[in-house]
Amino acid sequence: MKKYLIIGAVLGTFLSKAQSSDSLKVGNKVTFSAYAELFYTYDFNNPNNHLRQNFLYSYNRHNEVNLNLGLVKAAYQTDNLRANLALMAGAYAQDNMAAEQDGLRYVNEANIGLKISKNKNLWIDAGIMPSHIGWESAIGRDNINLTRSFAAENSPYFETGAKISYTSDSGKWFLSGLVLNGWQRIAKPEGNQGISFGHQVTYKPTDKITVNSSSFIGNDKVKTDKRMRYFHDLYGSFQLTDQFSALLGFDIGAEQKAKGSEQYNIWYSPNVQMKYQFDNKWALAGRLEYYNDKHGVIINTGTPNGFQTFGYSLNVDYAVLKNVVFRTEARGFTSKDAIFAKNDEFRKGNFFITTSLAVWF
């Protein structure tokens, strides 16, 4: 009995600390955190195998309660050294890491950083890191909308390599240059000996405005099919009033049509997201987006017009507790070609409803 009382006391202390902050600190250097997000999606096209669209990597199961992302993380931070290790599970991990070796499919982060200047905020980081591209992350609570945009789902969520980064003394400027293994890869494709590169510049003139520019340059295919890819991500985030915020984003990419070709296939995606925070409990958000990949560089449909699709969504969020949020979203797609399967035929439209319950500490 004494053993159970001790365990209960320890758990009680742990939960008490978890409820009072978004993470649990051990000393002054190590922080532990966790995140879990359950979801349910009903797709009105009613896919029989419960797997939805092959261009979606989050909330991509039909008519079943599932775990989108479960994440545990340990972070170490001193004045001159930082390190992160995060392990994950869920449908997001299963779909996004399908190309990786079995032992790496549960790794969300594994990186180490060293400060290389005594007087300036200048760092070198290396390992598996969150992507420097895009306005949305894999962690749902951090995003305006419940589900991820076309642009987020079809650009890197993570990257492997090394980066040098600098943050200005004022905190208004962040600049980094990256050397990477490829386009959302831990291990390179067999026979690919090339190196990819990237940059990121973020400018925050005030605490209500953020403007970001990120890029990727490299070949993500095997040596015999080498095709250079050039990609740029641009977005601005604006807190227009205390309640109303907006995000404008635009991605564009170009890839060689064939090895050594001087001709390129282009794809692009504009995005508008808006959010209204009624109070500390309720919020309403919407999104309008378009993705044009006529030649199937990223999303290959095998149809005459490729993937030329509009998307729209509306979600309602309710904060159950300060570290628990329940979200519901209605979302639809309309494409130029009939690319969405329903029963034994293909249609130009797809509509679905998703709910999620996320908790973190």
N, C-alpha and C positions, 0 to 999 in steps of 0.2 A: 504493500500500500504506500509506503514511504517513497518508493521509486516512482510511482505514478503521480504522487503529489509534486515531486521535484520536476518531473517532465511537464506537468500541467503549469507549474509556475514559470518554467522557462518559455513554454509556448505562449503563455499569457503576456510575458514581458516582450517577446518578439512581436506578437500581434499588436500590442499597444504602441510599440515604436513604429511598426509598419503603418498604422492608421494615422500617426502624427506627422509622417513625412512620406515622400515618394520613394524613399530608399532607406536602407539600413546601413549605418556606418559602423565599422569596427575600427576603433582608434581614429586617427586623423588621416589615414592613408588609403584604407580599403573601404569600398562601398559595394554592398550587394543590393541588387534590384531584381524584380521579376515582373512579367507581363503575361497575361493570358486573355485570349479572345475567342469566345464561342460564337458560332453563327448558324443561321438557317436561311437558305435561299430557296424560293419557289420560282422556277423558270416556267413560264406559260407555254413554251415549246415542248416541255415535258420530256427531256431526254431519257431514254430507257436505262442507260448505264450509269445515270446520276452524274456523269462528268459533263461539264458544260462546254464553253467555247475554248478552243485551243490557243487563243490569244489572251486569255485571262489566267492569272496565276494566283489570285487571291479570291476567297469566297467562291471557289469554282466547283461546288458540289450542289446538286439539285435535290430538294425534298429530303434532306437529312440533317440532323443536328451534328455539327462537326467542330473540331478545333482548327481555327485558321492559323493561329500562331501562339505557341507557348514558348516563353523565353526566360531564361535565368542568366544573370550577368554579374560578373565581378569586375570592378574597376579599381585600379591602383593609381594614385596621383601624389606626386611630390613636386617640388619646385622645378626639378630638372628631369624627371622621369614619369612616364605614364604608360599604362598597359590596360588592355581590355580583353576579357575572355567571356564569350556569350555562347550558350548552347541553345538549340531550338528544336521544336517538333511541331507537327501539324500539317494541314493540307498545303499551306504556303511553302513550307520547307520541302515537302514531297515534290511539288510541281516545279519550284524554282531551282532545285538542286539535282534534278534528274540526270543532268549530264556529268555530274561529279562522281568521283570514286566513293564507294560506300562509306568509308570512314570519315569523309568530309561533309557528308550530307546533313549533318546535325550541327555544323559550326556556323554560327551567325557572325561572330567577330573573333579574331585572334590577332592582336597587334600590339606593338611596342613603340613608344615614341621617346626621343631624346631631345632636350632643349640644347641648342648649339650656340647660343649667345647669352652672355651674362646680362646684357642690358636691354635686349630686345626680345619680343615674343616670337622667336624663330625656332621651329621644330622640324625634325625629321621623324616620320612615322613609317613603319613597314609591317606588312602582314595582310590579313583579311579584314577589310574595312567597309563601312557603309559607303555607297556610291557618292561621288561628288556631283552627280548629274541628277537634276529633277527637283520638283517642288513637293513631292510626296515620298513618304518612307513606308516601310513594311509595317510599322507600328500604327495601328488604326487610330488610336486616340490623338495622334499628332497631326492628323489630316482634317481638312475642312469637311470633306465628304466621307461617307462610310466606305464605299468601294473605291478602288484606285482607277484613275483615268487611263485611257488608251495609251497616252504618252508614258505614264509611269510603268504600266505593265509591260511595255515593249521597249524599255531602255533599262540599263543596269540598276538593280537594287543594291548590289554589292560589287566589290572589286578587290583584286589582289595585286600587290605591288608595293611601291614606296612613293612617298610624297614629301616635299619640302613645303612648309607653310609659314606664313607671316601674318600676324595680326598687329595693326597699328596701335600706337599707344592710346589713341582716342577710342579705339574699338570700332571705328567707322569702316575700316578697310580690312578685308581678308583676302590674301592672295596665296595660291598654291600651284605647284607644278608636279605632275605625276608621271611615273613610269609603271606600266601595267602589264599583266599577263594576257589581257584581252578584254573583250566585251562581256562583262559579267561572267568571269571565269576564275576558278581557283587553279585548276590544272589546264595547261594549254592543250589544244587539239594535237593529236599525233602528227609529227612532221612539221609543226609550226615552230620555227625558231626565231620568229620576229618579236619585236617589242612594240607595245602600244604606248601612246602618250596622251596626256590630258592636261587641262588647266582649269582653274576656278578663280573667279574674281567676284567678291561680294562687297557691295557698298550699302551702308546703313547711315544715311545722312541724319535721320532721327530714329527714335525708338518705334516709330509708326510706319516706317518705309524701309523695305529691303529690295535691292535690285541685284540679280545674280546672273552671271555668264559662266557657262561651263562647256567644255569640249572634249571630244575623243577623236584620236587619229590612230589608225592601225589596221592590220589585217587579222581577221578572226577565223580564217579558214585554213585548211591544210596547205602545205607548200605548193602542191600541184595545182591548186585552185585559188592561188593568192589573188585577193581583190581588196584594194585599199578602201577603207571606209572613213568618211569624214562626217562628224556629227556635232551640232551645236544646240545647246539648251539655253534659253533666255526666259527669265520670269521676273515679275515684280509683285511684291506683296504689300498691301496698303491697308492700314487701320484708319478708315475714313472718319469714323466717329467712335465713341465708346462702345457702341453696340454693333456697328456695321463694318465689315472688312471685306476685301476683295483681292483676288489673285488673277493676274493675267500671265499666261505662259505661251511660249511658241518654241517647238522643237523642229529642226530640219536636219536631214541627213542625205548623204550622197555616197554611193558605192559603185565601183567599177562594174560595168556589165560583164566583163570577162577579164581574165588575167592579161595584163599589159594593155588593156583597152584605154582609149582616150575618151570614151563615152561613159556616162554615169546614169544610174537609176536614182531618182530623187524620191524621198518621202518626207512628209511634214505633218505637224499636228498643232493647231491652235487650241487654246483652252481658256475658259473663263469660269472662275469659281467665286461664289459669294456666300457670305454667312451673316446672319443676324442673331445676336445673343440677347434674348429677351430679359433674362435675369441669370442668377448663378445656377439655375436648374435647367432651363429650356433654351434650345437654340434651333434655328432653321437654316438650312444651307441648300444651295443648288449648284448645278454645273451644266455648262454647254460646251461641247467639244466636237472636233472633227479630226479624222485620221485618214490621210490619203497615201496609200502605198500601192499605186496602180501596178507596179511591176513585181510586187511580192518579195521585196528585200527582207522585210521583217515578218510580215503576215502574208503568207502565200495561200490564196484561195483557189488558184487554178481556174479562175473565171476571166472573161474578156476584159472587165474593167478593174479587176483586182479588188483590193480592200479600200473602198471609198465610202466611209461610214460616218454618219452623224450620231452623237450620243447626247442624252439629256438625263438628268436625275434630280431628285428632290429628297432630302433627308431631314428627319426630325430627331433631335438628340435630347435625352433626359439624363441628367446627372443624379443617379440614385444616391451616391455618396461622393465625397470629393475624390475618391479613387475608384469609383465604379460608374460606368456610363452605359446606358442602353440606347441603341440607335436603330432607326428604321429608315430604309431607303427604297424608293421606287425608281427604276432605271429602265430606259429603253434605247434600242439601237435601230437605225434605219440605214440600209445600205443600197448602193446603186445596183448591185447584182443580188440575186437570190442565193445567199450564202449561209443562212441559218436553218439548220435541219429541224423539221417537225414531222414526226411519223415517217412516212416514206417520201416526203417531198422537201424542197428547200424554199424558204421564204425570204423576203427582203427585210423583214422586221423581227425583232426579238424584244420581249418585255419580261421583267422579273422583279421580284421584291426580296430584299435582304434585311434581316435583323441581326444585330450582334449585341453581345454583352461582354464588356471588357473590364478587367480589374488589374490593378498594378500596385506595387509597393516597392 
